[in-house]
Amino acid sequence: MPDTHKAWRLHAHNDLRFDTVETPRPAPDGVLVRIEAGMVLSYMGRVLSGAVPYSLPPMPFVPGTNAIGRVIATGDNVTHVQSGDRIFLSPYLRGDVPGREPPQILIGLTATVTTDAALALQARWRDGVFTEIAHWPAACVTPLSGLDDRPATELIGLAKLIVPFGGLQRSGLRGGQTIIINGATGYFGSGAVMLAVAMGAGRVVAVGRKQAALEQLREAFGPRVIPAVVSGDAAADLAIIRRAAAGGADVALDLLGSAKSTSTTLSTLRALRRGGRLVLMGSAEVPLELSFREMLANDWEVVGQFMYDRTAPGELAALATEGLLDLSKIVVTSFPLADFPRAVEAAALMQGLDLTAVIP
């Protein structure tokens, strides 16, 4: 294990440096990981500049959320992985306390709620994955059994899929059901379409405004994907979505990013059958106005979902291990770690099934 390693650290907004840093010893509940591939978020440039109003870790810190790596050392209290294991790093850390609302953070990105407990958790685990060696909490490390022969540039596709996987699990999607994915051509939405097919949905209604992009999803994942091209006209969109759903859907997942209107979200809700569930994971900038009369008459559920359960990374990896999920469908563009600023620029241009990664 080297005494030092290279890491990108943010010292202030727009002040990113490729530093030489000391390699730590793992904490009792920590894992030291040699990074093989790290995912670059599409909006990482806005995070680094301060344009996104996130509660960042104390500076300087290493940004970056998800990665594929190998364990090089473990703390004394870690038992589920050992040196040499291939692993998936998740940034979603929850405090290990018995309360109903433990503090939670996204490592290398933000404290979602800025309580004292969350900020203390963030100060302890501030550094992310844009580094040669990461020190990660064992609670966010998942072994990738059966995937040791896959290249890291393929396995990093799990990082694109883990967020929509959490939403699909919350939806209660079962084999043979019809699901609507609103925002299907987006970064996470395209992943949701891919996953819904892998999870056995009988019909996946892919809702978006770009017909060519929706057709590409159908070509990639087969005839169970039904494109629904919408325009923002609520009445017309409802008819289009219901037709694509063959009369109505069982569940729906909304992943529309930075939407300035909730018209399509409401059309998605109204295209559900009685007793249907809509899971919200998007980021609309305006309120979602629900009708009490409609909600009660149709027994609809509307639920919000932040991220995923603790067991979700392992369950997602199992889909790939068993051949139900073809990660090669994700189009990965990789950059050397030293070229991280160029990777950030490329990530901002991603569409659909694209993914940008850095490789130490």
N, C-alpha and C positions, 0 to 999 in steps of 0.2 A: 504494500500500500504506500503510495507516494506521500511525502510530507506536505506537498503543495499541489494545487491543480488550478486550472483556468476556469473562470466563471464570468458571465456577464452580470454586472450589478448596476442597479439604478441608484445613483447618489442624490439625484434631484430630478424633477420633471425635465425631460429632454437632456439629461446628463447620464448617458449610459456608457459604462467603461468595461473593457475586457481585462479584468483584474486577475492577478495571481493571488490565491487565497490559501490559507492553511487548511489541510484536510483534518477534520475533527475525528475524535473517537466516537463511536456510536453511544448514545444515551442508553440506559437500561431498557427503555421502550422504543429504541430507535434502530434503524437499519441504514447501513452505508451502501450506496448503490452506484455502480458505474453506469452512467446513462448511455444507452444505445441509440435512442431516437426520442426527441421531444416534440410535442405538437405545438404549433404556433396558432393562436387564436386569430380570427380575421380582424378583430379590433385591437390587437395588441399595440399597434402604433398609437392609438388614442389613449390606451392605458398609460403608456410611457410618457406621453406628452401632458397628461393630466386632463385631457378633454372628456374622459369618462370619470364622473365623480365618485370613484371607488375609495373605500377606506383602505389604503395601501399599507403594507407592513412598514415597520420602522426602517428608514433608509440609513445606510445602503442595504439593499436586499437583492436577491436573485429572483427575477420574475420567471413565470412559466408554471403550467398546471400539470398536465398529464404526460407520462413518458413510459417507455419500455426500457428495462435495464436488467442488470445482473447484480445479485447480492455479493458484496465483497467482505462485509463484516456485519455482525448482529450484536445487539445489546444483550445483557445477561438474562433479561426477562422475555426474550423473543424465542418462540418455539415453532412457529408455523412455517418459517422459511430458514434456509441455511446458506452458507457461502456457496456461490456458483449457481444458485437458482435463478431462472428467468422469471421476471416479475413485471406486473403492471402497477404503475404508481397513480393513485387517485389523489386529487387535491382536497377532496371533501372530508374534512376532519371535524368530528364532533367530540366534545368533552366527555371523558369517561366518568360521568356522575349519574346518580340515580334519579335526578329530576326529570320531569316530563319535557322540559325545554332546555336541553344542555346547550352550552355555547357552541357555535359552529363557525368555521371559516373555510375559505378556499385558499389553500397554501399557494404562496407566490402570486396572489392576486388581490383578495379583499376579505375583510371581515364583514359578513353579511348583515349582522346587527351589532352595533358598537357598544355592547355592554362591557363592563370592566373585565368580566371573565373571558369574553371573546377576544378582547384586545390583549389580555395576558397570554392566551393561547396562541394568538398571532405573533406576539413578540418572541415566543419560544420556538415556533416553527415558521419562521418568516421566509426561508429561502426555497425557491422553486427549482425548475428542471433545466434551465439554460446554463448548464455547467457540465464539466466532465464527471464530477462525483457529487451526488446529492445525499444529504442526511435527511431521512424520511421517517415519520412516525410509523411504527409497525402496524398500527390499526388501519393504515391506508395502503398497505402493500398486499397484493394478491399474487400468489404463485400461478404461473401459466403452465400447468402440467399438460403434457401432450403437445405442446406448441414449440418445443425447443428447436425444431428444425426449420422453423419459419423465419424469414429475414425480419429484422426490426422494422424496416420500412413497410412491411405488410402488416405486422402486428400493431403498429401505431394507429391503424384504422379503428381499433377498439376505443381509442380516445375520442374519435368523432362520434361513435355510436353510444357511448355510455350514458350521456344525458337523455337522448330520446328513449333509450331503453328503460330508464327510470319512469318516464312518462307512460310508455306502453304498459309497463307492469302495473302502474297505478290505474290505468284504464280498465284493467281486468280482461283484456283481450283474450278470447279463447279461439281455438282452432275452428275454422269455417265461418267465423263472423265477418261482418263488414265493418271496416273502420275508415274514417275520414281523417286525412292528414292535411291540415291547413298550413300553408307555407311550405309546400312539398318541394319546392325548388331551392330552398335556402340551405345553408350549411348543415344545420341539424335536421331540417325537414326531409332532405333527401336521404339522410341516414335512417330516419323513422320509416320511410317507405321501404327501404332495404330490410329493416328489421321486421316490419309487420309481415312481409312475405315469409321471412325465415321462421317467424313464430307461428305460421300456419293460418294467417288470415285468408278467408275465402275470397274477399274482394277488398282492395285497397284503393280508395278514392283519393287521388293525388290532386289537391286543389292549389292552383297558382295562376298567375297572369301570363306566364311565358309558355306558349303552346309547344315550342320546339324543345324546351327543357323538360316539360312533362312527358313528351313523346320519348325522349332519351331515357327517362326512368322506366317507361313501359318496355322499351327495347332491352334495357339492362336486366330487368327483373321479371319480365314475362306478362302474360295476358291477364293475370289477376290484378295488375295495376291498371286502373281506369282513370285517365286524365279528365280533369274538370277545369276548364279554362274560365276564369271569372273576370269581371270587369269593375266591381265595386257597386253595381246596381243591385241592391239587396234582393228585390223580388226576382229579377232575372237570375241572379246567382243561386238563389234557393232552388229554383226549378232545375238549373244545370246540375247542382250537387245531388239533389234527390234523384234525378234521372241516372246519374253515374252510379248512385248507390242502389239502383234497382228498387226505388221506392222509399228507402230509409236505411240508416246505418245503426249498428248496435252501440258503437263507441266512437269517440273522436279525440284527436290530439291536436291542439293549437300550438304551433311553433313559429308563428309569424313574428319576425323581428322588427322592433322599432316602428310598429304600425302607427300611423296617424289617424286611423279609423278602425273601428271594430265591426264594421259592416259585414265583412266576410266571416268573422268569428260568429256573429249572430246568425248568419245564414247557415253556417256549419252546425250550430246548436239546433236550429229549426229543421235540419235535415235528419235529426236523430229520430229513431222510433220511440214509442212510449217506453219509459224506463231507461233510456240511454244515458250515457255519462260522457261529459266533455271535460278533458283535462287541459288546463292552461299552463303552458310553459313558455309562452311568447313574451314579448316586451312591448305591448301597446302603450302609447303615450297618452291615451285618453281613457275615460271610464268605460266599462262594459255595462250598458243599461239593460237590465233583465226585467221581464214582465212577470209579476207574481202570478197573474192569471195563466199565462202560458206554462210557467214552471210547474204549477200545481196540476194543471189539466193533463200534463204529459209525464209527470213523475220524473222529470229530468234531474240529473245531478251535474253541478258545475264545481270542479275542485281545482285548487292550485297545487302544483307539485314543484318543489325545489330539489333538483338533483335526483338522488336515488338511494335505495337501501344499502346497508353495509355489505350485503351478500351479492349485490348486483354485478360488480366486476367479475366475480368468479362464475356467475350464471351466464353472463354474456360471453366470456371466454369459452365456456362449455359448448355454446352454439357453434363456435368456430372449430373447436376440437372435434366435434361430432360431424363436421361437414355440412351443417345446416346453414352456415353463414360464410359466404365467399368474400373474404376481405380483399381479394385481388380486384374486386369491382371498384374499390376506392382508388382514386387517381392521386398518388402521392408524389409531390415535388419536394426534394430534399436539398438542403444546403449544409455545408460544413458549419460547425459551431462558430468558427471565426467569422463567418459571413452572416451572422444573425441579423444585422440591420437590413441586409438585402432580403432575407427570409420574411421579415416583418412587412416589407413593401409588397412582396409577392402574396403574402397571406391576405392582404387587403383586397386583392383582386379575385379571390377564390369564388367559384360558383359551384352549385350542385354537389357532386361527389368529389370535389377537389379537397385535398388536405396538404398543408405545408408543414414540413418537419425540419428540424436541425439534427445533425449527426456529429457528435464529438469525434 
